[in-house]
Amino acid sequence: MADRFYVNCRLAPGPVELRGPEAHHLATVLRARPGDAVCLFNGDGAEYPAVVVEAGRNLVTLNVTGREEPPRELGYRLEVAAPLPKGDRGDFLIEKLTELGVSDFVPLRTQRSIVHPRDTRLDRLERAVIEASKQCGRNVLMRLGTLTVWDEYCRKKDHPHCRWLAHPGGEMALPVEGASGAGDRALAVGPEGGFTDDEVALARSAGWQVVGLGARILRVETAAIALVVRACSLR
Ligand code: SAH
């Protein structure tokens, strides 16, 4: 795969200019030279092969030569809701969910969650989505939702039929009832302190299936990855 670059503008065959961090990365870090082949994407689902025409420190000019739509999405909507872990662990979670093809991430506020993403943090998380997409080949960016309270989130009417809540002691067997071929999936993971009994009961009454992930207590990010992998294994 040619080096991939994200640009925040419309793309089509023809000339395009890259500025800011992407231009810096291309010209200074990767030392791109006229004639080098790269691949541009803007999150519209396609990628655009391009050739470097001129590479300055703050401005790189390229010529887009085509438009391709390789199938790299899951084919259904997969939403993950979880309280965002602190610092680097939050970035790690976002990176891995992007790589795994998750379509939406919703930061949750639960009774026991501590960290709540501020606007500056969201910029950083958006950057993590872009970096992961560059690396893994995704041409659709994982959407980052706004902070949502669990009680409201779990009762939302527009959730898919298949909705799982990870909770230690939940059912271990691969839940298939009504989920096979169900299409879209919604998954929820609790904070380090866990969901409260009330929160789990509320989710059950709203139709969420309570899923166990083994006999050990996993970190939020590990639990999210394990749950996504399990959800993706349903056909
Ligand atoms: N002390 C908490 C554990 C929190 S771990 C408790 O006992 O509930 C953080 C979150 O990861 C949990 O809320 C749950 O959603 C998920 N998780 C961690 N380990 C899990 C397991 N073995 N099975 C299912 N979910 C798990």
Boltz pocket constraint, residues with backbone or C-beta under 6 A from the ligand:
constraints:
  - pocket:
      binder: B
      contacts: [[A, 165], [A, 166], [A, 167], [A, 168], [A, 169], [A, 170], [A, 188], [A, 189], [A, 190], [A, 191], [A, 192], [A, 193], [A, 194], [A, 195], [A, 211], [A, 212], [A, 213], [A, 214], [A, 215], [A, 216], [A, 217], [A, 218], [A, 219], [A, 220], [A, 223]]
      max_distance: 6.0
